Amino acid sequence: MINNAAEAYKRQQILTATPEALTLMLYNGALRFMTEGREAIEKNKIEEANTALQKAQNIITEFRVTLNMEYEISHQLMPLYNYVYDRLVEANMKGDLKQLDEAKNIITELRDAWAAAMVKARKEKAKQNG
């Protein structure tokens, strides 16, 4: 019962989120799956690591396919996403924590920059409206 309520709440959050908030959720999800993958590798739980890292790879793929290449920033993000994806694949295939940590560090920086941009945009919008 509690799981159903939590799932319903999470589903509602996603359905009502702004595109900016969804992007932040995806960054956080990728980081969570990378953390789960790292923990599974450390415990030698190869199947769990594979599942978690594939989920992280899927999120990075989503970022890559939804980039609007009309914007200059997209030309800077695409190589980063490609690099992170390759690190995740290598980490998954070889159980390489160094490559996984490198991918996680890049996504953490991107997530933090995205969150800061959201705050700045919100403040600017409030100034315009108030």
Secondary structure, 3 states (H helix, E strand, C coil): CHHHHHHHHHHHHHHHCCHHHHHHHHHHHHHHHHHHHHHHHHCCCHHHHHHHHHHHHHHHHHHHHHCCCCCHHHHHHHHHHHHHHHHHHHHHHHCCHHHHHHHHHHHHHHHHHHHHHHHHHHHHHHHHHC
